[in-house]
Amino acid sequence: MSAQGPEDPHKGSDLGFDLPAPAVVSRTRIVAIGAVILVCLLVVFFGAYLPRRRARAALEEGVRASESAAPRVEVLTPVVVSGSRSLSLPGSVQALEETTLYPRANGYVRKWLVDMGDKVTEGQVLAEIDSPEIGQQISQARAELAQAKAKLTQARANRDLSKSVLERYEQLVPAGVATQQDLDQKRGQARVDEASVIVAEASIRAQEANLSRLHDLLSFSKIVAPFAGTVTSRTVERGALVSPGSATPLFKIAALDPVRVFVAVPQDVAASVKPGQPAKVTVRELPGQPFQGTIARTAGALDANTRTMNTEVRVPNPDGKLLTGMYAEVALSLSVSRKTVEIPATALFNDSRGMRVAVIDASNKLHFVPITVERDTGATLQIATGLSGDERVVKLANAGLTEGVTVEVIVPPPPSPSGSASAGPAGSASAAPAK
């Protein structure tokens, strides 16, 4: 074996081929690569961070500007509503006249001549009652009247005789034929006989009154209608025993043309209700068929519990379509003496200080005005007090608004003829405040 020097590591005696020599990177190249990477990182950093920083600075500046700028509000002018107010009130249909007929005479029902639903006229006989006892009482009263008349004749004869005797004794006493005592007795008897005549005449008048009463009572054996109307109930049958003290009614009659509809008018418009004003009555069972009526009378005072005034509306009912007891709706158009303005419901401030609206004065300063709402329709409010109609009212209530702050007024664009927002410059101007 021959002596050899150190084996070359790159010689591939075992692999069968020689490995390439390892590359050697110079220090300059390493520095260049690092500089390129650093430049790329700086470019990425400044490209992402600086725009965000500028955007944040712009946002902060905008916030500071908005905080220092005056609030922007949209205003409107209240609309003066008409002097009339329409309202619909529930009512109850009642008969013009309604009564229940009870018996006035004792006896048995002989027959009834009308039934429920029949139309009757005033004075028409509805039923007849047999009253034999009243007939006997009439015969007795006639006999007693004849007896009283006979007693009157007898009393008058006695009176005339007493007067004649008294006249003779007045002549005999001065002649000494009769005593003064006899004269005094004749005078007393004459006065007694005169009083007997007065008693007899009074007895005749009493018997005549009793006979008239019995005749009137006999007339009650015929039940007649007190007024023209409709029989709404019949509770009498043939052969039934009736008497004045019984609690069982015979008939019930109601006058249904015209009918009366009673409504409760609230306090705020009660003073505007006057007799003669028109009213429209509708019922649910007859849709599309309004009935024209007229206010006939009012109570003239408010109910202490409900603070409403009872009002009667009289409605013609020739066809009998309106039935007593019906529930009805009464539409009234009433004139209101005071001025009322209307604003949208979005303009209302309702807090612990009460109901208020914000108005803008001539120098664009905001002030809160207390108001009184007369009517709330949901989308709008009708204001009774607080606004005259010439103010500039903030359209949208905002909790950030404070008293006395200066605001920037946004004038809304005029509506286009089609009712939609204009697409021109006015539309652009209206879009700007919405940002």
MINU-654909 format. One line per field, with one value per residue (C-alpha): residue in one letter; x, y, z. Coordinates in Angstrom, 1 decimal. Each point is the difference from the previous one (the first is absolute). Layout:
type = c(A/...)
X = c(X/...)
Y = c(Y/...)
Z = c(Z/...)
//
This chain:
type = c(M/S/A/Q/G/P/E/D/P/H/K/G/S/D/L/G/F/D/L/P/A/P/A/V/V/S/R/T/R/I/V/A/I/G/A/V/I/L/V/C/L/L/V/V/F/F/G/A/Y/L/P/R/R/R/A/R/A/A/L/E/E/G/V/R/A/S/E/S/A/A/P/R/V/E/V/L/T/P/V/V/V/S/G/S/R/S/L/S/L/P/G/S/V/Q/A/L/E/E/T/T/L/Y/P/R/A/N/G/Y/V/R/K/W/L/V/D/M/G/D/K/V/T/E/G/Q/V/L/A/E/I/D/S/P/E/I/G/Q/Q/I/S/Q/A/R/A/E/L/A/Q/A/K/A/K/L/T/Q/A/R/A/N/R/D/L/S/K/S/V/L/E/R/Y/E/Q/L/V/P/A/G/V/A/T/Q/Q/D/L/D/Q/K/R/G/Q/A/R/V/D/E/A/S/V/I/V/A/E/A/S/I/R/A/Q/E/A/N/L/S/R/L/H/D/L/L/S/F/S/K/I/V/A/P/F/A/G/T/V/T/S/R/T/V/E/R/G/A/L/V/S/P/G/S/A/T/P/L/F/K/I/A/A/L/D/P/V/R/V/F/V/A/V/P/Q/D/V/A/A/S/V/K/P/G/Q/P/A/K/V/T/V/R/E/L/P/G/Q/P/F/Q/G/T/I/A/R/T/A/G/A/L/D/A/N/T/R/T/M/N/T/E/V/R/V/P/N/P/D/G/K/L/L/T/G/M/Y/A/E/V/A/L/S/L/S/V/S/R/K/T/V/E/I/P/A/T/A/L/F/N/D/S/R/G/M/R/V/A/V/I/D/A/S/N/K/L/H/F/V/P/I/T/V/E/R/D/T/G/A/T/L/Q/I/A/T/G/L/S/G/D/E/R/V/V/K/L/A/N/A/G/L/T/E/G/V/T/V/E/V/I/V/P/P/P/P/S/P/S/G/S/A/S/A/G/P/A/G/S/A/S/A/A/P/A/K)
X = c(0.0/1.4/-0.2/-2.7/-0.7/-3.3/-3.2/-1.8/-3.6/-1.5/1.4/-2.7/2.0/-2.8/-2.8/1.6/0.0/1.5/-2.2/0.1/1.8/-2.2/-1.1/1.5/-2.3/1.8/-0.6/-1.0/-2.7/-1.5/-0.1/-1.8/-2.6/-0.8/-0.3/-2.5/-2.1/0.1/-1.1/-3.0/-1.1/0.2/-2.1/-2.6/-0.1/-0.4/-2.5/-2.3/0.5/0.1/-3.5/-1.5/1.6/-1.2/-3.6/0.0/1.2/-2.6/-2.7/1.1/0.0/-3.5/-1.2/1.5/-1.6/-3.4/0.2/0.8/-2.5/-3.7/-2.6/-1.8/-3.8/-2.8/-2.9/-3.6/-2.9/-3.1/-3.1/-3.1/-2.9/-3.5/-2.4/-2.2/0.8/-1.5/-0.3/-1.9/-1.7/-1.7/-3.8/-3.0/-3.2/-3.2/-3.6/-1.5/-2.7/-0.3/-2.4/-1.4/-3.7/-1.4/-3.7/-2.0/-3.3/-0.7/-1.3/0.9/1.5/-2.7/2.3/3.1/-0.1/3.7/3.2/3.8/1.2/-3.4/-0.2/-2.6/-1.5/-0.7/-3.3/-0.1/-1.5/2.6/-2.0/-3.3/-0.7/-3.3/-0.8/-3.4/0.7/0.4/-3.4/-1.7/1.8/-1.3/-3.6/0.4/1.5/-3.0/-2.5/1.9/0.0/-3.8/-0.4/2.2/-2.2/-3.1/1.5/0.8/-3.7/-1.1/2.5/-1.2/-3.6/0.9/1.9/-2.9/-2.4/2.3/0.2/-3.8/-0.4/2.7/-1.7/-3.4/1.7/1.7/-3.4/-1.7/2.7/-0.7/-3.7/0.6/-1.4/3.3/3.0/3.5/1.2/-2.2/1.4/3.6/-0.8/-1.4/3.0/2.3/-2.0/0.1/3.8/0.2/-2.2/2.1/3.2/-1.7/-0.5/3.7/0.9/-2.3/1.5/3.5/-1.1/-1.2/3.3/1.9/-2.3/0.5/3.8/-0.1/-2.1/2.4/3.0/-1.7/-0.6/3.6/1.0/-2.2/1.6/3.3/-1.4/1.2/3.8/0.8/3.3/1.1/1.9/0.8/2.7/1.0/-1.0/3.4/-1.4/-3.3/-0.3/-3.8/-2.1/-3.7/-1.7/2.9/-1.1/1.4/-0.2/1.4/2.5/1.5/3.6/-0.6/0.0/-2.4/1.7/3.2/-0.2/2.8/0.0/2.8/-0.3/2.0/2.4/2.4/3.7/1.8/3.7/2.4/1.9/3.4/0.7/2.4/-2.7/-3.1/-0.4/-0.1/-3.0/-3.2/-3.5/-0.7/3.5/0.1/1.3/0.6/-1.0/1.4/-0.6/2.2/-2.8/-0.8/3.4/-0.1/-3.4/0.5/-3.0/-0.1/-1.1/-0.2/1.1/-3.3/1.1/2.9/0.2/1.6/2.3/2.9/-0.3/2.2/1.4/0.7/0.4/-2.2/-3.3/-3.0/-1.3/-3.0/0.1/-3.4/0.1/-3.0/-0.8/-2.9/1.1/0.6/3.6/1.3/-1.0/-0.1/3.0/2.3/3.6/0.7/2.9/-0.9/2.3/-0.1/1.7/0.3/1.5/2.8/0.2/3.7/3.0/1.6/3.3/1.4/3.5/1.6/0.2/3.8/0.3/-1.3/2.3/-1.7/2.0/-0.2/-0.5/-3.1/-0.9/2.1/1.2/3.3/-0.4/2.7/0.0/1.2/3.6/-0.1/0.0/-2.0/-2.7/-2.4/-3.7/-2.6/-3.1/-3.4/-1.0/-3.7/0.0/2.5/-0.5/3.1/2.0/-0.9/-0.9/-2.6/1.3/-2.6/2.4/3.7/0.3/-1.4/0.9/2.8/2.8/2.8/-0.3/2.8/-1.4/1.9/0.3/3.5/1.2/3.3/-1.8/0.3/-1.7/1.6/2.5/0.6/-0.9/0.5/-3.4/-0.5/-2.6/-1.7/-0.3/-3.4/-1.9/-0.1/-3.3/0.1/0.4/3.5/3.3/1.7/3.0/1.6/2.2/-2.7/0.2/3.8/-0.4/-2.5/2.4/2.8/-1.6/-0.8/3.7)
Y = c(0.0/3.3/3.0/2.5/3.6/1.2/-1.1/2.7/0.3/1.0/-3.0/-2.5/-3.1/-1.8/1.6/-0.5/3.7/3.2/2.6/3.6/2.4/2.0/3.5/2.7/3.2/3.1/2.5/2.7/-2.1/-0.7/3.7/0.7/-2.6/1.3/3.5/-1.1/-1.8/3.1/2.2/-2.3/0.0/3.8/0.3/-2.4/1.8/3.5/-1.2/-1.4/2.2/3.5/-0.2/-1.3/2.8/2.6/-1.4/-0.1/3.6/1.0/-1.8/1.7/3.3/-0.6/-1.0/3.2/2.1/-1.7/0.6/3.6/0.6/0.9/-2.8/-0.4/-0.2/-0.2/2.4/0.3/2.4/-1.3/-0.4/1.8/-2.5/1.0/1.3/-3.1/-3.3/-3.4/-2.7/-3.3/-1.0/-3.2/0.2/-2.0/0.0/0.6/0.5/3.5/-1.2/-3.3/-1.1/-3.1/-0.4/-1.4/-0.8/2.6/-1.9/-3.3/-2.9/-2.7/0.6/-0.6/0.3/1.7/1.7/0.7/-2.0/0.6/1.9/1.5/3.7/1.8/3.5/2.3/-1.1/-3.4/-2.7/-2.7/-2.2/-0.3/-0.9/-1.3/1.9/-1.1/1.4/3.5/-0.3/-0.9/2.9/2.3/-1.1/0.4/3.5/1.0/-1.2/1.9/3.1/-0.3/-0.4/3.1/2.0/-1.1/1.1/3.3/0.4/-0.9/2.4/2.8/-0.6/0.0/3.2/1.7/-1.1/1.3/3.4/0.2/-0.9/2.5/2.8/-0.7/-0.1/3.2/1.6/-1.9/0.9/3.8/-0.7/-2.1/-3.2/-1.8/0.3/1.1/-3.5/-1.5/2.6/-0.9/-3.7/0.6/2.1/-2.8/-2.6/2.2/0.1/-3.7/-0.7/2.4/-1.9/-3.2/1.3/0.8/-3.5/-1.6/2.0/-1.0/-3.6/0.2/1.4/-2.8/-2.7/1.6/0.0/-3.6/-1.0/1.9/-1.8/-3.4/0.9/1.0/-3.2/-2.0/1.8/-1.5/-3.5/0.9/0.3/2.6/1.2/3.4/0.9/-1.4/-2.5/-3.7/-2.7/-1.3/-2.5/-1.7/-1.9/-0.3/-3.1/-0.5/-1.0/1.5/1.7/3.5/2.7/3.5/-1.2/-2.8/0.3/-1.8/2.4/-0.5/1.7/2.0/2.6/2.0/2.9/-0.8/2.8/2.0/-1.7/1.6/-0.7/1.1/0.7/1.3/3.0/0.6/3.2/1.5/0.4/0.0/3.8/-0.3/-2.3/1.9/-1.2/-0.1/-1.1/-3.0/-3.4/-3.2/-3.3/-3.4/-3.5/-3.0/-2.2/2.4/0.9/2.7/1.3/3.2/1.6/3.8/1.4/3.3/0.9/0.5/0.9/-0.1/-0.5/3.4/-1.4/-2.4/-3.3/0.3/-3.5/-0.2/3.7/-0.4/1.6/-2.2/1.0/-1.2/-0.4/-0.5/-2.2/-0.6/-3.7/-0.5/-3.5/-1.2/-1.0/1.5/-2.2/1.0/-1.2/0.1/1.1/2.9/2.3/3.7/2.3/3.7/2.9/2.7/3.5/0.8/3.7/-0.1/-0.2/-3.4/-0.8/-3.4/-1.3/-3.4/-2.3/-0.2/3.6/-0.7/0.0/-1.8/-0.3/1.0/3.6/-0.8/0.1/2.5/0.8/1.7/3.2/2.1/3.7/2.6/-0.3/-3.8/-0.6/-3.0/0.4/-2.5/1.0/-1.9/-1.1/-1.5/-2.9/0.1/-3.1/-2.7/-1.6/-2.2/1.6/3.6/2.0/2.8/2.6/2.1/2.4/0.9/0.6/2.7/-1.5/2.4/-1.7/-2.1/-3.4/-2.6/-3.0/-2.7/0.0/-0.6/-0.6/1.8/3.4/2.5/3.3/3.0/-1.8/1.4/-2.4/-0.3/-0.1/-2.4/1.1/-3.1/-0.1/0.7/-3.1/-0.9/-0.2/-3.8/0.1/-1.6/1.7/2.0/-1.5/3.4/2.2/0.3/-3.7/0.2/2.8/-2.1/-2.9/1.9/0.8/-3.7/-0.9)
Z = c(0.0/-1.0/2.2/-1.1/1.1/1.6/-2.0/-1.9/1.4/-3.3/-1.8/-0.4/-0.1/1.8/-2.1/-3.3/-0.8/1.3/2.0/-1.1/2.1/2.5/-1.0/1.9/0.7/0.4/2.7/-2.5/-1.5/3.4/0.8/-3.3/0.6/3.5/-1.4/-2.6/2.7/2.2/-2.8/-0.8/3.6/0.2/-3.2/1.4/3.3/-1.4/-2.6/2.7/3.0/-1.4/-1.7/3.2/2.0/-2.5/0.1/3.8/0.1/-2.5/2.1/3.2/-1.7/-1.4/3.5/1.5/-2.7/0.4/3.8/-0.4/-2.9/0.6/0.0/-3.3/0.3/-2.5/0.7/-1.2/0.4/1.9/-2.1/1.1/-0.1/-0.9/2.5/-0.1/1.7/-1.0/2.5/0.2/3.3/1.0/0.6/0.9/-2.0/2.1/-0.8/-0.2/2.5/1.8/2.6/1.8/0.4/3.2/0.9/1.7/0.5/1.7/-2.1/-2.5/-3.4/-2.6/-3.1/-1.3/-3.4/-0.8/0.4/0.0/-3.0/-0.9/-0.9/2.0/0.0/2.9/1.7/-1.7/2.3/0.8/2.4/1.8/3.6/1.4/3.2/1.3/3.5/-1.4/-1.8/3.3/1.7/-2.7/0.6/3.7/-0.5/-2.2/2.6/2.7/-2.2/-0.4/3.7/0.6/-2.4/1.8/3.3/-1.5/-1.1/3.5/1.6/-2.2/0.9/3.7/-0.5/-1.7/2.7/2.7/-1.7/-0.1/3.6/1.0/-1.8/1.8/3.4/-0.7/-0.3/2.9/2.6/-0.2/0.3/3.2/-1.5/0.0/2.4/-0.8/0.8/-2.7/-2.5/0.9/-0.5/-3.5/-1.0/1.1/-1.9/-3.1/0.2/0.5/-3.1/-2.0/0.9/-0.9/-3.5/-0.3/1.3/-2.5/-2.8/1.1/0.2/-3.6/-1.2/1.8/-1.6/-3.4/0.5/1.1/-3.1/-2.3/1.7/-0.6/-3.7/-0.4/1.7/-2.4/-2.9/1.2/-0.8/-3.6/-0.2/-2.6/-1.5/1.5/-3.2/-3.4/-0.1/-0.2/2.5/1.2/2.6/0.9/3.3/0.3/-0.8/-0.2/3.3/2.1/3.2/0.2/2.6/0.5/2.7/-2.1/-1.2/-3.2/-3.1/-2.8/-3.0/-0.7/-2.8/-1.6/-2.5/-2.4/-2.6/0.7/2.4/2.5/0.1/3.2/0.0/2.6/-1.3/1.6/1.9/-2.5/-2.6/2.1/-0.3/-3.8/-0.1/-0.8/-0.8/-3.8/-1.0/-2.4/1.0/-2.0/1.7/-1.2/1.4/-0.5/-1.3/-2.9/-1.6/-2.6/1.2/2.0/1.7/0.1/3.3/1.9/3.5/1.8/3.5/2.4/3.8/0.4/2.8/0.3/1.8/3.1/-0.4/-3.7/-0.8/-3.1/-1.0/-1.0/-3.4/-1.9/-3.8/-1.7/-3.1/-2.3/-0.2/-2.4/-1.1/3.5/-0.8/3.2/3.0/3.6/1.9/-3.0/0.4/-2.4/-1.1/-0.1/-2.1/0.9/-1.6/2.6/-0.4/2.5/1.0/1.0/-2.4/-0.4/-1.7/-1.1/0.2/-0.6/3.1/-0.5/1.2/3.5/3.1/2.8/3.2/3.7/-1.0/-1.9/-3.7/-2.0/-3.4/-1.1/-2.0/-1.8/0.4/-2.5/1.2/-0.5/3.8/1.3/2.6/1.6/0.1/2.1/-1.9/0.6/-2.3/-1.0/-2.2/-0.8/-3.4/0.2/-2.8/0.9/3.1/0.1/2.4/2.0/1.8/-0.3/-3.7/-2.2/-3.4/-0.9/1.8/-1.4/1.8/0.1/-2.0/1.8/3.8/1.1/3.6/-0.8/-0.6/2.9/0.8/-1.6/-2.2/-3.5/-2.8/-3.7/-1.7/-2.8/-2.5/-1.4/-3.8/-1.5/-1.0/-3.7/-1.8/0.0/3.8/-0.1/1.0/-2.7/-1.7/-0.9/2.1/2.6/0.5/0.4/2.6/1.9/0.0/1.5/3.4/0.4/0.3)
//
